[in-house]
Amino acid sequence: MSTTQPDQYCVIGNPVAHSKSPQIHAAFAAQTGQHLAYGRRLAPLDGFADVVRDLISKGYKGANVTVPFKLEAASLATRLEERARAAGAVNTLRFVDGEIVGDNTDGPGLVADIVRNAGVALAGKRILLLGAGGAARGVMLPFLQQEPSAIVVANRTRATADALVADFQDQITQVSACNFEDIAGGFDIVVNATSASLAGSLPPVPASAFTTTTLALDMMYGDAPTPFMAFAAEQGANTRDGFGMLVEQAAEAFTIWRGVRPDTRELLTTLRA
Protein backbone atom coordinates (compact mmCIF):
# COMPACT_ATOMS: atom_id res chain seq x y z
CA MET A 1 0.00 0.00 0.00
CA SER A 2 1.40 3.39 -1.00
CA THR A 3 2.09 5.84 1.83
CA THR A 4 2.02 8.85 -0.50
CA GLN A 5 -1.08 10.98 -0.88
CA PRO A 6 -3.22 9.94 -3.85
CA ASP A 7 -3.59 12.25 -6.84
CA GLN A 8 -6.86 14.15 -6.50
CA TYR A 9 -9.66 14.40 -9.06
CA CYS A 10 -13.39 15.16 -8.87
CA VAL A 11 -16.52 15.87 -10.85
CA ILE A 12 -17.91 19.42 -10.70
CA GLY A 13 -21.61 20.02 -11.23
CA ASN A 14 -24.88 21.39 -9.89
CA PRO A 15 -26.52 19.09 -8.92
CA VAL A 16 -23.76 16.53 -8.47
CA ALA A 17 -24.77 14.22 -5.58
CA HIS A 18 -26.29 11.71 -8.03
CA SER A 19 -23.10 11.33 -10.07
CA LYS A 20 -21.78 7.80 -10.50
CA SER A 21 -18.37 9.11 -11.59
CA PRO A 22 -16.65 8.49 -8.20
CA GLN A 23 -17.74 4.84 -8.28
CA ILE A 24 -16.61 4.44 -11.88
CA HIS A 25 -13.19 6.04 -11.39
CA ALA A 26 -12.57 4.13 -8.16
CA ALA A 27 -13.15 0.92 -10.09
CA PHE A 28 -10.84 2.06 -12.89
CA ALA A 29 -8.11 2.95 -10.35
CA ALA A 30 -8.38 -0.44 -8.63
CA GLN A 31 -8.28 -2.26 -11.96
CA THR A 32 -5.21 -0.39 -13.27
CA GLY A 33 -3.31 0.05 -9.99
CA GLN A 34 -3.47 3.85 -10.12
CA HIS A 35 -3.10 5.75 -6.82
CA LEU A 36 -5.83 8.38 -6.96
CA ALA A 37 -8.88 9.71 -5.14
CA TYR A 38 -11.99 10.95 -6.93
CA GLY A 39 -14.85 12.87 -5.33
CA ARG A 40 -17.79 15.18 -6.06
CA ARG A 41 -17.72 18.96 -5.88
CA LEU A 42 -20.93 21.00 -5.87
CA ALA A 43 -20.32 24.38 -7.47
CA PRO A 44 -22.62 27.38 -7.01
CA LEU A 45 -24.24 28.35 -10.30
CA ASP A 46 -22.18 31.54 -10.29
CA GLY A 47 -19.06 30.01 -8.76
CA PHE A 48 -17.62 27.48 -11.22
CA ALA A 49 -14.39 29.39 -11.90
CA ASP A 50 -13.78 29.87 -8.18
CA VAL A 51 -14.16 26.13 -7.59
CA VAL A 52 -11.65 25.33 -10.34
CA ARG A 53 -9.14 27.81 -8.92
CA ASP A 54 -9.63 26.27 -5.47
CA LEU A 55 -8.96 22.78 -6.84
CA ILE A 56 -5.77 23.97 -8.53
CA SER A 57 -4.59 25.64 -5.32
CA LYS A 58 -5.09 22.32 -3.50
CA GLY A 59 -2.99 20.40 -6.01
CA TYR A 60 -5.75 18.60 -7.91
CA LYS A 61 -4.60 17.03 -11.18
CA GLY A 62 -7.88 17.34 -13.05
CA ALA A 63 -11.66 17.29 -12.97
CA ASN A 64 -14.71 16.22 -14.90
CA VAL A 65 -17.37 18.81 -15.63
CA THR A 66 -21.08 18.10 -15.86
CA VAL A 67 -24.30 20.11 -16.16
CA PRO A 68 -24.51 23.09 -16.27
CA PHE A 69 -20.85 24.08 -16.54
CA LYS A 70 -19.55 22.51 -19.77
CA LEU A 71 -19.73 25.74 -21.78
CA GLU A 72 -18.18 27.78 -18.96
CA ALA A 73 -15.40 25.20 -18.67
CA ALA A 74 -14.57 25.76 -22.33
CA SER A 75 -14.31 29.50 -21.73
CA LEU A 76 -12.19 29.04 -18.61
CA ALA A 77 -9.67 26.65 -20.20
CA THR A 78 -6.37 28.20 -21.25
CA ARG A 79 -6.01 25.56 -23.98
CA LEU A 80 -8.58 23.41 -25.78
CA GLU A 81 -7.99 20.07 -27.46
CA GLU A 82 -9.40 19.66 -30.99
CA ARG A 83 -12.56 17.79 -29.99
CA ALA A 84 -13.32 20.35 -27.27
CA ARG A 85 -12.96 23.16 -29.82
CA ALA A 86 -15.27 21.30 -32.19
CA ALA A 87 -17.82 20.68 -29.43
CA GLY A 88 -17.60 24.18 -27.97
CA ALA A 89 -17.88 22.46 -24.59
CA VAL A 90 -15.58 20.77 -22.09
CA ASN A 91 -16.26 17.81 -19.79
CA THR A 92 -12.65 16.98 -18.86
CA LEU A 93 -10.02 19.31 -17.40
CA ARG A 94 -6.31 18.73 -16.80
CA PHE A 95 -4.32 21.03 -14.56
CA VAL A 96 -0.73 20.88 -15.81
CA ASP A 97 2.21 23.33 -15.85
CA GLY A 98 0.00 26.26 -14.92
CA GLU A 99 -2.48 25.54 -17.69
CA ILE A 100 -6.13 24.50 -17.63
CA VAL A 101 -6.43 22.10 -20.56
CA GLY A 102 -9.96 21.36 -21.73
CA ASP A 103 -11.10 18.24 -23.58
CA ASN A 104 -14.41 16.61 -24.46
CA THR A 105 -14.77 12.84 -24.08
CA ASP A 106 -18.55 12.61 -24.58
CA GLY A 107 -18.35 11.97 -28.32
CA PRO A 108 -15.57 9.38 -28.14
CA GLY A 109 -17.47 7.72 -25.29
CA LEU A 110 -20.62 7.44 -27.38
CA VAL A 111 -18.70 6.09 -30.38
CA ALA A 112 -16.93 3.52 -28.18
CA ASP A 113 -20.24 2.36 -26.70
CA ILE A 114 -21.87 1.97 -30.12
CA VAL A 115 -18.92 0.33 -31.87
CA ARG A 116 -17.40 -1.79 -29.09
CA ASN A 117 -20.23 -2.51 -26.68
CA ALA A 118 -23.22 -2.57 -29.04
CA GLY A 119 -21.14 -4.03 -31.88
CA VAL A 120 -22.55 -1.62 -34.46
CA ALA A 121 -20.19 -0.07 -37.02
CA LEU A 122 -20.73 3.59 -37.92
CA ALA A 123 -18.84 3.52 -41.21
CA GLY A 124 -21.15 3.86 -44.19
CA LYS A 125 -24.25 4.22 -42.00
CA ARG A 126 -27.07 6.77 -42.17
CA ILE A 127 -27.35 8.56 -38.81
CA LEU A 128 -30.19 10.71 -37.45
CA LEU A 129 -29.17 13.03 -34.63
CA LEU A 130 -32.12 14.48 -32.69
CA GLY A 131 -31.29 17.87 -31.20
CA ALA A 132 -28.71 20.51 -32.07
CA GLY A 133 -27.49 21.65 -28.64
CA GLY A 134 -24.28 20.98 -26.77
CA ALA A 135 -24.85 17.22 -26.55
CA ALA A 136 -25.29 16.93 -30.31
CA ARG A 137 -22.35 19.23 -31.05
CA GLY A 138 -20.11 17.14 -28.80
CA VAL A 139 -20.60 13.97 -30.86
CA MET A 140 -20.40 15.40 -34.37
CA LEU A 141 -16.63 15.28 -34.86
CA PRO A 142 -16.21 11.75 -33.40
CA PHE A 143 -19.10 10.57 -35.58
CA LEU A 144 -17.60 12.13 -38.72
CA GLN A 145 -14.25 10.50 -37.98
CA GLN A 146 -16.03 7.12 -38.34
CA GLU A 147 -17.02 8.05 -41.92
CA PRO A 148 -20.78 7.39 -41.96
CA SER A 149 -22.54 7.93 -45.29
CA ALA A 150 -24.80 10.68 -43.94
CA ILE A 151 -25.70 12.57 -40.77
CA VAL A 152 -29.04 14.36 -40.54
CA VAL A 153 -29.45 16.81 -37.65
CA ALA A 154 -33.11 17.39 -36.73
CA ASN A 155 -34.20 20.12 -34.34
CA ARG A 156 -37.29 22.10 -33.38
CA THR A 157 -35.52 25.31 -34.41
CA ARG A 158 -34.17 24.81 -37.92
CA ALA A 159 -31.73 27.73 -37.66
CA THR A 160 -29.95 26.03 -34.74
CA ALA A 161 -29.57 22.81 -36.72
CA ASP A 162 -28.35 24.76 -39.76
CA ALA A 163 -25.71 26.51 -37.63
CA LEU A 164 -24.48 23.20 -36.26
CA VAL A 165 -24.27 21.60 -39.71
CA ALA A 166 -22.43 24.62 -41.12
CA ASP A 167 -19.59 23.98 -38.65
CA PHE A 168 -19.19 20.36 -39.75
CA GLN A 169 -19.35 20.25 -43.53
CA ASP A 170 -17.32 17.29 -44.77
CA GLN A 171 -16.37 15.97 -48.22
CA ILE A 172 -16.90 12.30 -47.32
CA THR A 173 -20.04 12.44 -45.18
CA GLN A 174 -23.19 14.21 -46.30
CA VAL A 175 -24.30 16.42 -43.40
CA SER A 176 -27.71 18.12 -43.50
CA ALA A 177 -30.29 19.75 -41.24
CA CYS A 178 -34.07 19.66 -40.98
CA ASN A 179 -37.01 20.27 -38.68
CA PHE A 180 -38.48 17.27 -36.86
CA GLU A 181 -41.50 17.27 -39.16
CA ASP A 182 -39.21 17.02 -42.22
CA ILE A 183 -37.41 13.83 -41.16
CA ALA A 184 -37.67 11.45 -44.11
CA GLY A 185 -36.91 7.76 -44.50
CA GLY A 186 -35.42 5.19 -42.19
CA PHE A 187 -32.01 5.38 -40.49
CA ASP A 188 -29.40 2.87 -39.39
CA ILE A 189 -28.76 4.77 -36.16
CA VAL A 190 -30.98 7.28 -34.35
CA VAL A 191 -29.48 9.16 -31.40
CA ASN A 192 -31.62 11.21 -29.03
CA ALA A 193 -29.44 14.16 -27.99
CA THR A 194 -32.39 16.28 -26.84
CA SER A 195 -33.30 16.88 -23.19
CA ALA A 196 -36.80 15.43 -23.70
CA SER A 197 -36.07 12.30 -21.65
CA LEU A 198 -35.16 14.44 -18.62
CA ALA A 199 -38.73 15.69 -18.66
CA GLY A 200 -40.15 12.23 -19.34
CA SER A 201 -41.32 13.26 -22.80
CA LEU A 202 -40.77 12.03 -26.35
CA PRO A 203 -39.05 14.14 -29.02
CA PRO A 204 -41.32 14.46 -32.09
CA VAL A 205 -39.55 11.84 -34.17
CA PRO A 206 -41.71 9.96 -36.72
CA ALA A 207 -42.11 6.19 -36.49
CA SER A 208 -40.84 5.95 -40.06
CA ALA A 209 -37.31 6.90 -38.89
CA PHE A 210 -36.95 3.43 -37.35
CA THR A 211 -36.60 0.01 -38.96
CA THR A 212 -36.09 -3.42 -37.45
CA THR A 213 -32.33 -3.00 -37.94
CA THR A 214 -32.10 0.51 -36.45
CA LEU A 215 -30.04 1.13 -33.31
CA ALA A 216 -31.95 3.75 -31.29
CA LEU A 217 -29.77 5.23 -28.55
CA ASP A 218 -30.82 7.73 -25.91
CA MET A 219 -28.00 9.71 -24.29
CA MET A 220 -30.02 9.69 -21.06
CA TYR A 221 -30.32 6.68 -18.77
CA GLY A 222 -32.39 5.63 -15.79
CA ASP A 223 -33.96 2.68 -14.04
CA ALA A 224 -36.48 2.21 -16.86
CA PRO A 225 -36.39 2.73 -20.63
CA THR A 226 -36.90 6.36 -21.65
CA PRO A 227 -40.00 7.37 -23.66
CA PHE A 228 -37.76 7.59 -26.74
CA MET A 229 -36.49 4.03 -26.20
CA ALA A 230 -40.00 2.71 -25.60
CA PHE A 231 -41.29 4.38 -28.78
CA ALA A 232 -38.35 3.09 -30.85
CA ALA A 233 -38.86 -0.44 -29.49
CA GLU A 234 -42.52 -0.31 -30.55
CA GLN A 235 -41.29 0.25 -34.11
CA GLY A 236 -39.05 -2.82 -33.88
CA ALA A 237 -35.76 -0.96 -33.35
CA ASN A 238 -32.93 -2.15 -31.10
CA THR A 239 -32.62 0.24 -28.16
CA ARG A 240 -29.81 1.36 -25.88
CA ASP A 241 -29.56 3.96 -23.13
CA GLY A 242 -26.71 6.35 -22.31
CA PHE A 243 -25.16 4.38 -19.46
CA GLY A 244 -22.51 2.78 -21.66
CA MET A 245 -21.63 6.22 -22.99
CA LEU A 246 -21.22 7.43 -19.39
CA VAL A 247 -18.74 4.67 -18.57
CA GLU A 248 -16.86 4.98 -21.85
CA GLN A 249 -16.45 8.76 -21.63
CA ALA A 250 -15.13 8.25 -18.08
CA ALA A 251 -12.63 5.70 -19.40
CA GLU A 252 -11.46 8.20 -22.01
CA ALA A 253 -10.99 10.88 -19.32
CA PHE A 254 -9.13 8.39 -17.11
CA THR A 255 -6.82 7.60 -20.03
CA ILE A 256 -6.12 11.31 -20.60
CA TRP A 257 -5.21 11.79 -16.94
CA ARG A 258 -3.32 8.57 -16.22
CA GLY A 259 -1.97 7.37 -19.57
CA VAL A 260 -3.53 3.92 -19.12
CA ARG A 261 -6.86 2.73 -20.54
CA PRO A 262 -9.13 0.72 -18.23
CA ASP A 263 -11.21 -2.22 -19.44
CA THR A 264 -14.85 -1.11 -19.33
CA ARG A 265 -16.56 -4.43 -20.07
CA GLU A 266 -16.49 -5.90 -16.58
CA LEU A 267 -17.50 -2.60 -14.97
CA LEU A 268 -20.45 -2.16 -17.35
CA THR A 269 -21.71 -5.62 -16.47
CA THR A 270 -21.32 -5.02 -12.74
CA LEU A 271 -22.95 -1.58 -12.69
CA ARG A 272 -25.86 -2.63 -14.89
CA ALA A 273 -26.50 -5.53 -12.52
C-alpha positions, 0 to 999 in steps of 0.5 A: 500500500502506497504511503504517499497521498493519492492524486486528487480528481473530482466531478464538478456540477450542480446538482452533483450528488447523483453522479456515478463518476466516483464509483466508476473512477474508483473501479478504474483505479483499482483495476489499473493500480493507479493511486488516486482519489476521486470525489464530487464537488458541488459548485454554485451556479455563479461560482464554477471558476472559483471552484476550479481555482480552489482545486488547482490551489489544492494540487488537484490534477484534473476534474470532470465537468457536468451540467450546467458548466460545460460551456463555462469550462470551455471559456475558462480553459487556457487551452482546448484540445481539438474535440473540445474546440469542435464541441464548444464544450468541455467535460474533462479538465487537466491542470498541468504546468500552470495551464487549464487544458480542456477536452471533451470525451462525450463523443468518443465515449458514445462512439466507443459504446456503439462500436465496441459494446453494441457491436454496431459499425458507424462507417457507411451508416445513415445517422439521425441526430435528434437535437442541435445543442451541446450534446449533439455538437459534442458527438459530431466530430467523433461521428464524422471521424467514423465516416458514416454515409450521412448525418441528418441533424433534426431540431425544433428550431431549424436555424440552430440545426443549420448553424451546427451543420455549417460547422461540420461540412465534410467531403466524405459524409453528407451532413444536413439539417431539418425540422423534426417534421421534415425527417424522411426515411429510415435510419441505421442509427438514431441518437436522441441528444435532446433533453426530452427524456429528462422531462419524461417526454418524447421528441417528435420523431416519426415512427418511419425513422426506425426500422427493425435493424435501427439502433436507437440510442438515448444519451439519457439513462435511468432505471427504466427505458426512456420514452424515446427508447420505448417508442423506438422499441414499438417500431421494432428498433434495437434500443440502448440507453446512455449508461454505456456512454457514461462509462466509456467517456469516463474511461477516455478521461481516465486515459487522458489523466493517467496514460492507461486505458481501463477495461470497461466491459467488466464494470459495465456488467457489474454496474448494470446488474 
